[in-house]
Amino acid sequence: MKTRAGSAAEGAAPPARAAGLPPPAERGATVIPDRVVARIAAQAARTAQARRAAVPPGRGGPAKPGASAAVRAGSVRLHLTMELPYPADLPRVCERIQHDVAERVAQLTGLRVGEVLLTVRRLVTDADASRGRVR
């Protein structure tokens, strides 16, 4: 015996067909511009910098990380620039930041992250953070 919901669902066409849309596989692709991916990467880098590399707070805190992205065929290459604390295990900190950023960008965009290049703009020491500008 069929229920009302079952018989109605069997006889109804899918909503996409009823609206005259082609099947999902034929509709195209979502394109995320490079600058949008770069902004997502910069925010992920700020979060990773705070978690993995506690840069000593100074006047206004550490400079915000910079990011650029190149999206090609469902894959993205990222380039980050940021300040890191010294002394620290820099190779390990860099590796963890690269991993965190790659994971977050992939999660939010659905793109495969092929490479994350990290350039250390400046090493920040406790003395740098406490010292103001000298005239």
N, C-alpha and C positions, 0 to 999 in steps of 0.2 A: 504494500500500500504506500503510495506517495503522499508526502505532506505538501501543503500549499507552498511553503518556501522552496522545497525541492523541485516542484513542477515549474514554478516561476523562474527559478534559477536556470533550469535546463532549457527553457524556451527563450530566455532573454539573451540578446547578443552582448558581448563584452562592451563596456562603455566606449572604448577607443574605436571600435568598429561602428558603433551607432553614431559617433561624431564625425565619421568619415576620415579618420586619421589612418595613416599606414601603420603596419605592425611596428612594434618598438625597435626591432633590429634595423628597420629601414628609415627611421626618423632622423638619424644624424648623431652628432656627438656634442657633448658639452665642452666648450672651450674656455679654459681659465687663463686669462692674460698673464704674462710674465710678471708684471708689476703687482698683481694680486697675490701670486704665489710668493713673491719677494716680501710683501708685507706680512703674510702669514709666517714666513720663515724668520723675519725680524722679531716678531712677537714671540715665537717659539724660542729664539735665541735669547731674548731677555729673560724668559722663564728659566731656561737652562742655565744661564749665567748666574741667576740668583740661587738656583738649587745646587749647582755643581762647582761654582767658583765664586765664593763669597768675596767679591771685590770690596775692600775697605771703603766705607762711606766717607766721602769727602764733601767738598763744597758742591752741592747739587748731585752727588753720587757719581757713579761711573757713567761714562758716555754711553748712549744707547748703541746697541749693536747695529751694524749696517748689513744689508742683505741684497743680493741680486739673484735673479733666477733666469734660466733658459729652458723653456718647455719645448720638447720635440717629441712627437708621436707617443704621447702617454707617459713620457719619462721627463724628469726634471734634473737639472744640474744646478746646485746652489753654491753661492760664494758668500761667506760671512766674514765680517770684520768686527773685532771686539777687543775690549780691554780684559786682561786677566790678572789675578793677584800673583805676587811674587814674594816670598818663595812658595812654590807649589809643585806638585808633580804634573808639570805642564803636558807631557804626552797623554797621560791618563785623563786629565781634565778635558783636553781637546777632544779626545776620542769619545768621552761620555757626552759632551755637548753635541758633537756631530751626530751621534746615535739618537739623542733626544730630539734634535731638530728634524732629522730624517723621519723618525717615527711619527712625530706630530704632523708634519707636512703631508705625509702619506695618508694619515688618518683623516685629515680635514679636506684634502683635495682629491683623494683617490688616485693620485699619480704615483708612479714608481720613482723613488729617489735614487738616481744612479750614482751621484757623487755629491759630497758636501766638502767643499774646500774652506778651511778656516784660516784666516790671516789674523795674527795677533797684532793689533794696532799699537798697543802699549802695555807694558807690565807695570802694575800698580803696587807700590809697597805701602806699609802703614805710614811711613814717613811722608810719602807723597800725599796721602790723604789728609794728614794733619797740617801740612805746610801750606800756607797761603802763597799768594803771588808776592815775589820779592821785587822791590823797586830800587 
